Amino acid sequence: MGSQTLKELHHIIFRAFDRYESEHMYEFQFGENFNAPEYELYVLPEALSQAIDKRRIAGIITKTRIGALNLTVGQKFYYWFDFGDDWIHQIEVISIDDEVSQDMYPKITARIGESPP
Protein backbone atom coordinates (compact mmCIF):
# COMPACT_ATOMS: atom_id res chain seq x y z
CA MET A 1 0.00 0.00 0.00
CA GLY A 2 2.97 2.30 0.41
CA SER A 3 3.04 3.21 -3.28
CA GLN A 4 -0.59 4.38 -3.38
CA THR A 5 -1.40 8.06 -2.97
CA LEU A 6 -3.65 9.78 -0.48
CA LYS A 7 -6.08 10.27 -3.36
CA GLU A 8 -6.40 6.49 -3.66
CA LEU A 9 -7.00 6.27 0.09
CA HIS A 10 -9.77 8.87 -0.33
CA HIS A 11 -11.41 6.66 -2.98
CA ILE A 12 -11.40 3.54 -0.82
CA ILE A 13 -12.86 5.44 2.15
CA PHE A 14 -15.53 6.71 -0.24
CA ARG A 15 -16.37 3.16 -1.30
CA ALA A 16 -16.40 1.91 2.30
CA PHE A 17 -19.13 4.44 3.16
CA ASP A 18 -21.16 3.99 -0.05
CA ARG A 19 -20.61 7.62 -1.05
CA TYR A 20 -21.15 8.79 -4.60
CA GLU A 21 -20.89 12.61 -4.65
CA SER A 22 -17.16 13.06 -5.12
CA GLU A 23 -17.18 16.70 -6.21
CA HIS A 24 -16.48 18.05 -2.71
CA MET A 25 -13.17 19.27 -1.33
CA TYR A 26 -11.26 17.05 1.08
CA GLU A 27 -7.95 16.96 2.90
CA PHE A 28 -5.86 14.84 5.24
CA GLN A 29 -4.54 16.23 8.53
CA PHE A 30 -1.69 14.79 10.54
CA GLY A 31 -1.53 16.01 14.12
CA GLU A 32 -2.50 15.16 17.66
CA ASN A 33 -6.18 16.00 17.08
CA PHE A 34 -8.36 17.24 14.25
CA ASN A 35 -7.47 20.91 13.62
CA ALA A 36 -4.77 20.70 16.31
CA PRO A 37 -2.56 23.80 16.55
CA GLU A 38 0.41 22.01 14.97
CA TYR A 39 -0.93 19.76 12.22
CA GLU A 40 0.43 18.96 8.77
CA LEU A 41 -2.01 19.29 5.93
CA TYR A 42 -2.25 17.40 2.64
CA VAL A 43 -4.54 19.14 0.17
CA LEU A 44 -5.94 18.89 -3.34
CA PRO A 45 -3.96 20.84 -5.97
CA GLU A 46 -6.81 23.33 -6.41
CA ALA A 47 -6.81 24.08 -2.66
CA LEU A 48 -3.26 25.48 -2.70
CA SER A 49 -4.37 28.93 -3.76
CA GLN A 50 -7.22 28.96 -1.22
CA ALA A 51 -5.23 27.86 1.83
CA ILE A 52 -5.27 30.37 4.67
CA ASP A 53 -2.04 29.15 6.27
CA LYS A 54 0.21 27.76 3.54
CA ARG A 55 2.91 26.96 6.12
CA ARG A 56 0.83 23.98 7.29
CA ILE A 57 0.70 22.41 3.82
CA ALA A 58 3.01 19.41 3.79
CA GLY A 59 1.98 17.97 0.43
CA ILE A 60 -0.48 17.44 -2.36
CA ILE A 61 -2.95 14.54 -2.12
CA THR A 62 -2.50 13.45 -5.72
CA LYS A 63 1.30 13.22 -5.36
CA THR A 64 1.85 12.09 -1.76
CA ARG A 65 2.47 8.37 -1.46
CA ILE A 66 1.33 6.68 1.74
CA GLY A 67 4.74 5.06 2.16
CA ALA A 68 6.39 8.50 2.24
CA LEU A 69 4.39 9.56 5.33
CA ASN A 70 6.54 7.51 7.75
CA LEU A 71 3.45 6.26 9.55
CA THR A 72 3.77 4.26 12.75
CA VAL A 73 1.51 1.65 14.33
CA GLY A 74 -0.99 3.39 16.59
CA GLN A 75 -0.66 6.72 14.78
CA LYS A 76 -3.92 8.53 14.08
CA PHE A 77 -4.64 11.03 11.36
CA TYR A 78 -7.74 12.66 9.94
CA TYR A 79 -9.62 12.68 6.64
CA TRP A 80 -12.00 15.64 6.25
CA PHE A 81 -14.49 15.41 3.40
CA ASP A 82 -17.05 18.04 2.35
CA PHE A 83 -16.13 21.17 4.24
CA GLY A 84 -19.80 22.21 4.41
CA ASP A 85 -21.22 19.00 5.91
CA ASP A 86 -17.95 18.21 7.74
CA TRP A 87 -17.50 14.46 7.37
CA ILE A 88 -14.47 13.97 9.62
CA HIS A 89 -12.89 10.51 9.86
CA GLN A 90 -10.19 9.51 12.32
CA ILE A 91 -7.90 6.90 10.78
CA GLU A 92 -5.63 4.73 12.93
CA VAL A 93 -2.67 2.73 11.64
CA ILE A 94 -3.21 -0.77 13.05
CA SER A 95 -0.33 -2.56 11.34
CA ILE A 96 2.50 -2.08 8.89
CA ASP A 97 3.71 -5.01 6.84
CA ASP A 98 6.80 -4.82 4.65
CA GLU A 99 5.95 -8.00 2.76
CA VAL A 100 4.92 -7.48 -0.84
CA SER A 101 1.42 -8.83 -1.42
CA GLN A 102 -0.37 -9.65 -4.64
CA ASP A 103 -3.53 -8.00 -3.26
CA MET A 104 -4.74 -4.66 -4.57
CA TYR A 105 -4.43 -1.81 -2.07
CA PRO A 106 -5.92 0.16 -0.53
CA LYS A 107 -8.80 -2.19 0.19
CA ILE A 108 -11.78 -2.53 2.51
CA THR A 109 -11.06 -5.23 5.10
CA ALA A 110 -14.20 -4.90 7.24
CA ARG A 111 -17.39 -2.86 7.54
CA ILE A 112 -19.38 -2.35 10.70
CA GLY A 113 -22.93 -0.99 10.65
CA GLU A 114 -24.79 0.92 7.98
CA SER A 115 -23.36 3.81 6.02
CA PRO A 116 -24.63 7.23 7.10
CA PRO A 117 -27.20 8.94 4.87
N, CA, C and O atoms as CSV, one atom per row, in Angstrom:
chain,resi,resn,atom,element,x,y,z
A,1,MET,N,N,0.824,-1.197,0.000
A,1,MET,CA,C,0.000,0.000,0.000
A,1,MET,C,C,0.862,1.253,0.000
A,1,MET,O,O,0.356,2.338,-0.286
A,2,GLY,N,N,2.115,1.140,0.304
A,2,GLY,CA,C,2.971,2.303,0.406
A,2,GLY,C,C,3.104,3.104,-0.865
A,2,GLY,O,O,3.404,4.297,-0.806
A,3,SER,N,N,2.889,2.482,-2.025
A,3,SER,CA,C,3.041,3.210,-3.281
A,3,SER,C,C,1.770,3.941,-3.705
A,3,SER,O,O,1.807,4.736,-4.644
A,4,GLN,N,N,0.656,3.691,-3.039
A,4,GLN,CA,C,-0.592,4.382,-3.377
A,4,GLN,C,C,-0.576,5.798,-2.786
A,4,GLN,O,O,0.103,6.075,-1.797
A,5,THR,N,N,-1.335,6.665,-3.418
A,5,THR,CA,C,-1.397,8.058,-2.973
A,5,THR,C,C,-2.544,8.258,-1.980
A,5,THR,O,O,-3.393,7.387,-1.794
A,6,LEU,N,N,-2.538,9.425,-1.356
A,6,LEU,CA,C,-3.653,9.780,-0.475
A,6,LEU,C,C,-4.952,9.892,-1.264
A,6,LEU,O,O,-6.029,9.665,-0.712
A,7,LYS,N,N,-4.871,10.235,-2.530
A,7,LYS,CA,C,-6.081,10.274,-3.359
A,7,LYS,C,C,-6.706,8.881,-3.454
A,7,LYS,O,O,-7.928,8.744,-3.397
A,8,GLU,N,N,-5.877,7.854,-3.599
A,8,GLU,CA,C,-6.397,6.490,-3.660
A,8,GLU,C,C,-6.997,6.075,-2.317
A,8,GLU,O,O,-7.983,5.339,-2.280
A,9,LEU,N,N,-6.410,6.541,-1.217
A,9,LEU,CA,C,-6.998,6.270,0.093
A,9,LEU,C,C,-8.366,6.941,0.200
A,9,LEU,O,O,-9.308,6.350,0.728
A,10,HIS,N,N,-8.475,8.159,-0.294
A,10,HIS,CA,C,-9.772,8.868,-0.329
A,10,HIS,C,C,-10.818,8.019,-1.055
A,10,HIS,O,O,-11.946,7.887,-0.578
A,11,HIS,N,N,-10.455,7.447,-2.197
A,11,HIS,CA,C,-11.408,6.663,-2.985
A,11,HIS,C,C,-11.874,5.405,-2.246
A,11,HIS,O,O,-13.047,5.040,-2.336
A,12,ILE,N,N,-10.990,4.750,-1.531
A,12,ILE,CA,C,-11.401,3.536,-0.816
A,12,ILE,C,C,-12.271,3.890,0.395
A,12,ILE,O,O,-13.199,3.150,0.723
A,13,ILE,N,N,-11.986,4.996,1.050
A,13,ILE,CA,C,-12.863,5.438,2.153
A,13,ILE,C,C,-14.241,5.752,1.586
A,13,ILE,O,O,-15.258,5.414,2.191
A,14,PHE,N,N,-14.272,6.395,0.436
A,14,PHE,CA,C,-15.525,6.712,-0.244
A,14,PHE,C,C,-16.338,5.449,-0.491
A,14,PHE,O,O,-17.534,5.403,-0.200
A,15,ARG,N,N,-15.686,4.431,-1.027
A,15,ARG,CA,C,-16.371,3.160,-1.297
A,15,ARG,C,C,-16.837,2.490,-0.010
A,15,ARG,O,O,-17.924,1.913,0.025
A,16,ALA,N,N,-16.041,2.558,1.032
A,16,ALA,CA,C,-16.404,1.911,2.296
A,16,ALA,C,C,-17.689,2.495,2.881
A,16,ALA,O,O,-18.435,1.793,3.563
A,17,PHE,N,N,-17.950,3.773,2.617
A,17,PHE,CA,C,-19.133,4.436,3.163
A,17,PHE,C,C,-20.233,4.631,2.122
A,17,PHE,O,O,-21.162,5.409,2.339
A,18,ASP,N,N,-20.134,3.931,0.999
A,18,ASP,CA,C,-21.159,3.988,-0.047
A,18,ASP,C,C,-21.440,5.416,-0.517
A,18,ASP,O,O,-22.586,5.752,-0.815
A,19,ARG,N,N,-20.423,6.244,-0.586
A,19,ARG,CA,C,-20.607,7.623,-1.048
A,19,ARG,C,C,-20.515,7.671,-2.563
A,19,ARG,O,O,-19.881,6.819,-3.184
A,20,TYR,N,N,-21.148,8.668,-3.146
A,20,TYR,CA,C,-21.148,8.790,-4.599
A,20,TYR,C,C,-20.899,10.216,-5.075
A,20,TYR,O,O,-20.577,10.401,-6.248
A,21,GLU,N,N,-21.027,11.208,-4.245
A,21,GLU,CA,C,-20.893,12.610,-4.650
A,21,GLU,C,C,-19.462,13.092,-4.410
A,21,GLU,O,O,-19.174,13.708,-3.384
A,22,SER,N,N,-18.590,12.818,-5.335
A,22,SER,CA,C,-17.165,13.061,-5.124
A,22,SER,C,C,-16.697,14.471,-5.476
A,22,SER,O,O,-15.493,14.725,-5.471
A,23,GLU,N,N,-17.579,15.368,-5.772
A,23,GLU,CA,C,-17.183,16.701,-6.211
A,23,GLU,C,C,-16.905,17.668,-5.064
A,23,GLU,O,O,-16.830,18.876,-5.292
A,24,HIS,N,N,-16.753,17.179,-3.855
A,24,HIS,CA,C,-16.477,18.048,-2.710
A,24,HIS,C,C,-14.982,18.092,-2.425
A,24,HIS,O,O,-14.234,17.192,-2.808
A,25,MET,N,N,-14.565,19.144,-1.755
A,25,MET,CA,C,-13.171,19.268,-1.334
A,25,MET,C,C,-12.912,18.293,-0.182
A,25,MET,O,O,-13.826,17.920,0.554
A,26,TYR,N,N,-11.663,17.896,-0.045
A,26,TYR,CA,C,-11.260,17.051,1.081
A,26,TYR,C,C,-9.779,17.257,1.344
A,26,TYR,O,O,-9.046,17.765,0.496
A,27,GLU,N,N,-9.351,16.855,2.531
A,27,GLU,CA,C,-7.948,16.961,2.903
A,27,GLU,C,C,-7.624,15.915,3.961
A,27,GLU,O,O,-8.515,15.315,4.561
A,28,PHE,N,N,-6.340,15.713,4.172
A,28,PHE,CA,C,-5.862,14.839,5.241
A,28,PHE,C,C,-5.047,15.696,6.198
A,28,PHE,O,O,-4.235,16.519,5.774
A,29,GLN,N,N,-5.274,15.495,7.499
A,29,GLN,CA,C,-4.543,16.230,8.528
A,29,GLN,C,C,-3.771,15.246,9.393
A,29,GLN,O,O,-4.294,14.207,9.796
A,30,PHE,N,N,-2.527,15.587,9.670
A,30,PHE,CA,C,-1.685,14.787,10.541
A,30,PHE,C,C,-1.296,15.641,11.729
A,30,PHE,O,O,-0.551,16.612,11.592
A,31,GLY,N,N,-1.797,15.280,12.885
A,31,GLY,CA,C,-1.530,16.012,14.117
A,31,GLY,C,C,-2.175,15.289,15.271
A,31,GLY,O,O,-2.830,14.263,15.086
A,32,GLU,N,N,-1.992,15.817,16.450
A,32,GLU,CA,C,-2.500,15.164,17.663
A,32,GLU,C,C,-4.022,15.004,17.647
A,32,GLU,O,O,-4.544,13.969,18.060
A,33,ASN,N,N,-4.713,16.009,17.180
A,33,ASN,CA,C,-6.177,15.996,17.081
A,33,ASN,C,C,-6.575,16.676,15.777
A,33,ASN,O,O,-5.752,17.305,15.111
A,34,PHE,N,N,-7.850,16.540,15.427
A,34,PHE,CA,C,-8.361,17.244,14.251
A,34,PHE,C,C,-8.238,18.742,14.493
A,34,PHE,O,O,-8.632,19.235,15.550
A,35,ASN,N,N,-7.697,19.462,13.527
A,35,ASN,CA,C,-7.466,20.908,13.616
A,35,ASN,C,C,-6.605,21.299,14.812
A,35,ASN,O,O,-6.754,22.391,15.361
A,36,ALA,N,N,-5.700,20.399,15.216
A,36,ALA,CA,C,-4.774,20.704,16.307
A,36,ALA,C,C,-3.905,21.897,15.906
A,36,ALA,O,O,-3.719,22.149,14.716
A,37,PRO,N,N,-3.375,22.626,16.872
A,37,PRO,CA,C,-2.561,23.802,16.545
A,37,PRO,C,C,-1.372,23.503,15.628
A,37,PRO,O,O,-1.017,24.333,14.790
A,38,GLU,N,N,-0.767,22.355,15.775
A,38,GLU,CA,C,0.408,22.014,14.968
A,38,GLU,C,C,0.137,20.781,14.120
A,38,GLU,O,O,0.671,19.711,14.413
A,39,TYR,N,N,-0.666,20.898,13.089
A,39,TYR,CA,C,-0.926,19.758,12.220
A,39,TYR,C,C,-0.305,20.001,10.855
A,39,TYR,O,O,-0.091,21.141,10.442
A,40,GLU,N,N,-0.018,18.890,10.158
A,40,GLU,CA,C,0.433,18.963,8.772
A,40,GLU,C,C,-0.758,18.668,7.892
A,40,GLU,O,O,-1.592,17.825,8.223
A,41,LEU,N,N,-0.839,19.347,6.793
A,41,LEU,CA,C,-2.010,19.292,5.933
A,41,LEU,C,C,-1.625,18.811,4.541
A,41,LEU,O,O,-0.644,19.278,3.961
A,42,TYR,N,N,-2.403,17.875,4.011
A,42,TYR,CA,C,-2.250,17.400,2.636
A,42,TYR,C,C,-3.522,17.771,1.901
A,42,TYR,O,O,-4.614,17.369,2.302
A,43,VAL,N,N,-3.388,18.534,0.828
A,43,VAL,CA,C,-4.544,19.144,0.175
A,43,VAL,C,C,-4.609,18.770,-1.304
A,43,VAL,O,O,-3.645,18.266,-1.880
A,44,LEU,N,N,-5.765,19.030,-1.899
A,44,LEU,CA,C,-5.939,18.891,-3.343
A,44,LEU,C,C,-5.168,20.016,-4.042
A,44,LEU,O,O,-4.986,21.087,-3.463
A,45,PRO,N,N,-4.718,19.787,-5.267
A,45,PRO,CA,C,-3.965,20.842,-5.973
A,45,PRO,C,C,-4.724,22.164,-6.055
A,45,PRO,O,O,-4.126,23.231,-5.914
A,46,GLU,N,N,-6.030,22.101,-6.282
A,46,GLU,CA,C,-6.812,23.331,-6.412
A,46,GLU,C,C,-6.985,24.081,-5.096
A,46,GLU,O,O,-7.400,25.240,-5.099
A,47,ALA,N,N,-6.672,23.439,-3.972
A,47,ALA,CA,C,-6.805,24.081,-2.663
A,47,ALA,C,C,-5.569,24.905,-2.300
A,47,ALA,O,O,-5.612,25.695,-1.357
A,48,LEU,N,N,-4.487,24.736,-3.024
A,48,LEU,CA,C,-3.260,25.476,-2.700
A,48,LEU,C,C,-3.476,26.979,-2.693
A,48,LEU,O,O,-3.008,27.668,-1.786
A,49,SER,N,N,-4.165,27.484,-3.675
A,49,SER,CA,C,-4.373,28.929,-3.765
A,49,SER,C,C,-5.374,29.442,-2.735
A,49,SER,O,O,-5.398,30.637,-2.442
A,50,GLN,N,N,-6.199,28.559,-2.185
A,50,GLN,CA,C,-7.224,28.962,-1.224
A,50,GLN,C,C,-6.785,28.792,0.226
A,50,GLN,O,O,-7.481,29.252,1.131
A,51,ALA,N,N,-5.665,28.153,0.463
A,51,ALA,CA,C,-5.228,27.862,1.827
A,51,ALA,C,C,-4.945,29.141,2.601
A,51,ALA,O,O,-4.271,30.045,2.108
A,52,ILE,N,N,-5.468,29.203,3.812
A,52,ILE,CA,C,-5.268,30.375,4.665
A,52,ILE,C,C,-3.838,30.388,5.207
A,52,ILE,O,O,-3.169,31.421,5.179
A,53,ASP,N,N,-3.379,29.248,5.695
A,53,ASP,CA,C,-2.037,29.151,6.267
A,53,ASP,C,C,-1.225,28.149,5.446
A,53,ASP,O,O,-1.235,26.953,5.736
A,54,LYS,N,N,-0.534,28.630,4.437
A,54,LYS,CA,C,0.214,27.756,3.540
A,54,LYS,C,C,1.386,27.067,4.237
A,54,LYS,O,O,1.902,26.070,3.731
A,55,ARG,N,N,1.808,27.581,5.383
A,55,ARG,CA,C,2.915,26.959,6.116
A,55,ARG,C,C,2.547,25.568,6.607
A,55,ARG,O,O,3.434,24.738,6.806
A,56,ARG,N,N,1.270,25.290,6.806
A,56,ARG,CA,C,0.831,23.977,7.289
A,56,ARG,C,C,0.797,22.929,6.180
A,56,ARG,O,O,0.750,21.733,6.467
A,57,ILE,N,N,0.820,23.354,4.930
A,57,ILE,CA,C,0.700,22.410,3.824
A,57,ILE,C,C,1.996,21.619,3.680
A,57,ILE,O,O,3.065,22.170,3.418
A,58,ALA,N,N,1.861,20.303,3.862
A,58,ALA,CA,C,3.013,19.409,3.786
A,58,ALA,C,C,3.091,18.707,2.436
A,58,ALA,O,O,4.151,18.215,2.050
A,59,GLY,N,N,1.969,18.660,1.716
A,59,GLY,CA,C,1.985,17.972,0.434
A,59,GLY,C,C,0.665,18.038,-0.289
A,59,GLY,O,O,-0.329,18.559,0.216
A,60,ILE,N,N,0.687,17.490,-1.493
A,60,ILE,CA,C,-0.482,17.442,-2.362
A,60,ILE,C,C,-1.010,16.007,-2.379
A,60,ILE,O,O,-0.240,15.061,-2.547
A,61,ILE,N,N,-2.303,15.851,-2.206
A,61,ILE,CA,C,-2.945,14.536,-2.116
A,61,ILE,C,C,-2.657,13.658,-3.326
A,61,ILE,O,O,-2.422,12.458,-3.183
A,62,THR,N,N,-2.672,14.240,-4.496
A,62,THR,CA,C,-2.496,13.450,-5.723
A,62,THR,C,C,-1.062,12.977,-5.918
A,62,THR,O,O,-0.817,12.074,-6.718
A,63,LYS,N,N,-0.113,13.568,-5.203
A,63,LYS,CA,C,1.298,13.216,-5.363
A,63,LYS,C,C,1.902,12.516,-4.146
A,63,LYS,O,O,2.943,11.869,-4.261
A,64,THR,N,N,1.269,12.636,-2.995
A,64,THR,CA,C,1.846,12.093,-1.762
A,64,THR,C,C,1.548,10.611,-1.644
A,64,THR,O,O,0.389,10.200,-1.586
A,65,ARG,N,N,2.590,9.822,-1.609
A,65,ARG,CA,C,2.466,8.371,-1.460
A,65,ARG,C,C,2.391,8.021,0.021
A,65,ARG,O,O,3.089,8.611,0.846
A,66,ILE,N,N,1.552,7.070,0.342
A,66,ILE,CA,C,1.329,6.680,1.739
A,66,ILE,C,C,2.638,6.230,2.382
A,66,ILE,O,O,2.889,6.522,3.551
A,67,GLY,N,N,3.473,5.520,1.620
A,67,GLY,CA,C,4.744,5.059,2.158
A,67,GLY,C,C,5.698,6.177,2.533
A,67,GLY,O,O,6.600,5.968,3.343
A,68,ALA,N,N,5.518,7.365,1.958
A,68,ALA,CA,C,6.390,8.503,2.244
A,68,ALA,C,C,6.002,9.241,3.521
A,68,ALA,O,O,6.707,10.159,3.939
A,69,LEU,N,N,4.891,8.854,4.148
A,69,LEU,CA,C,4.393,9.562,5.326
A,69,LEU,C,C,5.065,9.111,6.621
A,69,LEU,O,O,4.858,9.721,7.671
A,70,ASN,N,N,5.865,8.048,6.555
A,70,ASN,CA,C,6.541,7.514,7.749
A,70,ASN,C,C,5.562,7.241,8.887
A,70,ASN,O,O,5.804,7.616,10.034
A,71,LEU,N,N,4.466,6.589,8.558
A,71,LEU,CA,C,3.449,6.265,9.551
A,71,LEU,C,C,3.975,5.225,10.535
A,71,LEU,O,O,4.862,4.436,10.209
A,72,THR,N,N,3.418,5.237,11.734
A,72,THR,CA,C,3.774,4.259,12.754
A,72,THR,C,C,2.514,3.596,13.282
A,72,THR,O,O,1.434,4.185,13.258
A,73,VAL,N,N,2.659,2.363,13.760
A,73,VAL,CA,C,1.511,1.648,14.333
A,73,VAL,C,C,0.977,2.451,15.512
A,73,VAL,O,O,1.735,2.904,16.370
A,74,GLY,N,N,-0.333,2.618,15.537
A,74,GLY,CA,C,-0.988,3.390,16.589
A,74,GLY,C,C,-1.183,4.853,16.236
A,74,GLY,O,O,-1.940,5.555,16.905
A,75,GLN,N,N,-0.515,5.319,15.201
A,75,GLN,CA,C,-0.656,6.716,14.784
A,75,GLN,C,C,-2.056,6.961,14.250
A,75,GLN,O,O,-2.630,6.117,13.562
A,76,LYS,N,N,-2.602,8.135,14.577
A,76,LYS,CA,C,-3.919,8.533,14.083
A,76,LYS,C,C,-3.756,9.769,13.211
A,76,LYS,O,O,-2.911,10.627,13.465
A,77,PHE,N,N,-4.578,9.835,12.188
A,77,PHE,CA,C,-4.638,11.030,11.362
A,77,PHE,C,C,-6.076,11.197,10.909
A,77,PHE,O,O,-6.921,10.344,11.181
A,78,TYR,N,N,-6.356,12.291,10.220
A,78,TYR,CA,C,-7.741,12.662,9.943
A,78,TYR,C,C,-7.974,12.914,8.464
A,78,TYR,O,O,-7.136,13.481,7.763
A,79,TYR,N,N,-9.147,12.472,8.013
A,79,TYR,CA,C,-9.620,12.679,6.644
A,79,TYR,C,C,-10.881,13.518,6.769
A,79,TYR,O,O,-11.858,13.096,7.389
A,80,TRP,N,N,-10.859,14.712,6.175
A,80,TRP,CA,C,-11.996,15.639,6.253
A,80,TRP,C,C,-12.561,15.776,4.848
A,80,TRP,O,O,-11.880,16.242,3.935
A,81,PHE,N,N,-13.815,15.363,4.687
A,81,PHE,CA,C,-14.491,15.406,3.396
A,81,PHE,C,C,-15.689,16.327,3.476
A,81,PHE,O,O,-16.412,16.313,4.472
A,82,ASP,N,N,-15.911,17.119,2.460
A,82,ASP,CA,C,-17.055,18.038,2.346
A,82,ASP,C,C,-17.017,19.065,3.478
A,82,ASP,O,O,-17.594,18.858,4.545
A,83,PHE,N,N,-16.338,20.155,3.224
A,83,PHE,CA,C,-16.131,21.174,4.244
A,83,PHE,C,C,-17.415,21.867,4.695
A,83,PHE,O,O,-17.405,22.597,5.686
A,84,GLY,N,N,-18.512,21.649,3.987
A,84,GLY,CA,C,-19.804,22.206,4.406
A,84,GLY,C,C,-20.517,21.281,5.377
A,84,GLY,O,O,-21.014,21.722,6.414
A,85,ASP,N,N,-20.568,19.983,5.039
A,85,ASP,CA,C,-21.222,19.002,5.913
A,85,ASP,C,C,-20.272,18.414,6.946
A,85,ASP,O,O,-20.716,17.773,7.898
A,86,ASP,N,N,-18.972,18.624,6.770
A,86,ASP,CA,C,-17.952,18.211,7.745
A,86,ASP,C,C,-17.973,16.728,8.090
A,86,ASP,O,O,-18.255,16.353,9.228
A,87,TRP,N,N,-17.676,15.891,7.108
A,87,TRP,CA,C,-17.502,14.465,7.373
A,87,TRP,C,C,-16.048,14.265,7.791
A,87,TRP,O,O,-15.150,14.272,6.949
A,88,ILE,N,N,-15.820,14.087,9.080
A,88,ILE,CA,C,-14.468,13.965,9.622
A,88,ILE,C,C,-14.258,12.525,10.070
A,88,ILE,O,O,-15.023,11.994,10.875
A,89,HIS,N,N,-13.209,11.901,9.538
A,89,HIS,CA,C,-12.885,10.512,9.861
A,89,HIS,C,C,-11.537,10.467,10.560
A,89,HIS,O,O,-10.568,11.060,10.088
A,90,GLN,N,N,-11.475,9.769,11.679
A,90,GLN,CA,C,-10.190,9.511,12.316
A,90,GLN,C,C,-9.692,8.158,11.817
A,90,GLN,O,O,-10.412,7.162,11.894
A,91,ILE,N,N,-8.491,8.119,11.317
A,91,ILE,CA,C,-7.896,6.900,10.780
A,91,ILE,C,C,-6.749,6.500,11.694
A,91,ILE,O,O,-5.913,7.331,12.048
A,92,GLU,N,N,-6.709,5.226,12.076
A,92,GLU,CA,C,-5.627,4.733,12.928
A,92,GLU,C,C,-4.854,3.646,12.197
A,92,GLU,O,O,-5.445,2.735,11.616
A,93,VAL,N,N,-3.538,3.746,12.228
A,93,VAL,CA,C,-2.669,2.731,11.635
A,93,VAL,C,C,-2.645,1.545,12.599
A,93,VAL,O,O,-2.170,1.668,13.728
A,94,ILE,N,N,-3.159,0.394,12.150
A,94,ILE,CA,C,-3.208,-0.769,13.046
A,94,ILE,C,C,-2.090,-1.769,12.780
A,94,ILE,O,O,-1.780,-2.592,13.641
A,95,SER,N,N,-1.486,-1.709,11.608
A,95,SER,CA,C,-0.327,-2.560,11.342
A,95,SER,C,C,0.413,-2.043,10.112
A,95,SER,O,O,-0.145,-1.349,9.262
A,96,ILE,N,N,1.671,-2.404,10.055
A,96,ILE,CA,C,2.500,-2.083,8.892
A,96,ILE,C,C,3.235,-3.361,8.543
A,96,ILE,O,O,3.897,-3.967,9.385
A,97,ASP,N,N,3.107,-3.758,7.290
A,97,ASP,CA,C,3.712,-5.008,6.838
A,97,ASP,C,C,4.601,-4.704,5.641
A,97,ASP,O,O,4.145,-4.136,4.649
A,98,ASP,N,N,5.855,-5.080,5.736
A,98,ASP,CA,C,6.796,-4.818,4.645
A,98,ASP,C,C,6.761,-5.874,3.546
A,98,ASP,O,O,7.387,-5.703,2.501
A,99,GLU,N,N,6.034,-6.961,3.776
A,99,GLU,CA,C,5.948,-8.005,2.757
A,99,GLU,C,C,5.159,-7.504,1.549
A,99,GLU,O,O,4.149,-6.814,1.695
A,100,VAL,N,N,5.623,-7.853,0.385
A,100,VAL,CA,C,4.919,-7.481,-0.839
A,100,VAL,C,C,3.792,-8.482,-1.054
A,100,VAL,O,O,4.019,-9.692,-1.057
A,101,SER,N,N,2.594,-7.979,-1.230
A,101,SER,CA,C,1.416,-8.825,-1.421
A,101,SER,C,C,0.913,-8.690,-2.855
A,101,SER,O,O,1.153,-7.681,-3.517
A,102,GLN,N,N,0.232,-9.693,-3.311
A,102,GLN,CA,C,-0.372,-9.648,-4.644
A,102,GLN,C,C,-1.744,-8.976,-4.609
A,102,GLN,O,O,-2.347,-8.738,-5.656
A,103,ASP,N,N,-2.239,-8.668,-3.402
A,103,ASP,CA,C,-3.532,-8.004,-3.263
A,103,ASP,C,C,-3.466,-6.573,-3.789
A,103,ASP,O,O,-2.398,-5.966,-3.861
A,104,MET,N,N,-4.632,-6.056,-4.151
A,104,MET,CA,C,-4.741,-4.664,-4.568
A,104,MET,C,C,-4.993,-3.806,-3.323
A,104,MET,O,O,-5.831,-4.147,-2.488
A,105,TYR,N,N,-4.272,-2.705,-3.206
A,105,TYR,CA,C,-4.428,-1.806,-2.073
A,105,TYR,C,C,-4.654,-0.400,-2.590
A,105,TYR,O,O,-4.281,-0.097,-3.724
A,106,PRO,N,N,-5.255,0.465,-1.788
A,106,PRO,CA,C,-5.921,0.161,-0.529
A,106,PRO,C,C,-7.167,-0.678,-0.758
A,106,PRO,O,O,-7.712,-0.719,-1.861
A,107,LYS,N,N,-7.611,-1.353,0.310
A,107,LYS,CA,C,-8.800,-2.190,0.193
A,107,LYS,C,C,-9.609,-2.138,1.477
A,107,LYS,O,O,-9.086,-1.811,2.543
A,108,ILE,N,N,-10.882,-2.461,1.365
A,108,ILE,CA,C,-11.775,-2.529,2.508
A,108,ILE,C,C,-11.592,-3.909,3.136
A,108,ILE,O,O,-11.757,-4.926,2.462
A,109,THR,N,N,-11.252,-3.947,4.426
A,109,THR,CA,C,-11.058,-5.229,5.095
A,109,THR,C,C,-12.238,-5.600,5.980
A,109,THR,O,O,-12.443,-6.779,6.268
A,110,ALA,N,N,-13.017,-4.616,6.417
A,110,ALA,CA,C,-14.195,-4.898,7.244
A,110,ALA,C,C,-15.103,-3.675,7.227
A,110,ALA,O,O,-14.648,-2.547,7.040
A,111,ARG,N,N,-16.392,-3.922,7.426
A,111,ARG,CA,C,-17.386,-2.858,7.543
A,111,ARG,C,C,-18.247,-3.179,8.754
A,111,ARG,O,O,-18.624,-4.329,8.980
A,112,ILE,N,N,-18.547,-2.153,9.520
A,112,ILE,CA,C,-19.382,-2.345,10.704
A,112,ILE,C,C,-20.531,-1.358,10.621
A,112,ILE,O,O,-20.309,-0.152,10.507
A,113,GLY,N,N,-21.755,-1.858,10.677
A,113,GLY,CA,C,-22.926,-0.993,10.647
A,113,GLY,C,C,-23.270,-0.488,9.255
A,113,GLY,O,O,-22.634,-0.832,8.259
A,114,GLU,N,N,-24.293,0.333,9.232
A,114,GLU,CA,C,-24.789,0.917,7.985
A,114,GLU,C,C,-24.042,2.207,7.684
A,114,GLU,O,O,-23.564,2.887,8.592
A,115,SER,N,N,-23.949,2.532,6.421
A,115,SER,CA,C,-23.362,3.807,6.017
A,115,SER,C,C,-24.303,4.946,6.402
A,115,SER,O,O,-25.521,4.776,6.368
A,116,PRO,N,N,-23.755,6.097,6.764
A,116,PRO,CA,C,-24.629,7.233,7.104
A,116,PRO,C,C,-25.348,7.733,5.848
A,116,PRO,O,O,-24.901,7.481,4.729
A,117,PRO,N,N,-26.458,8.441,6.038
A,117,PRO,CA,C,-27.204,8.935,4.870
A,117,PRO,C,C,-26.414,9.989,4.104
A,117,PRO,O,O,-26.893,10.509,3.096
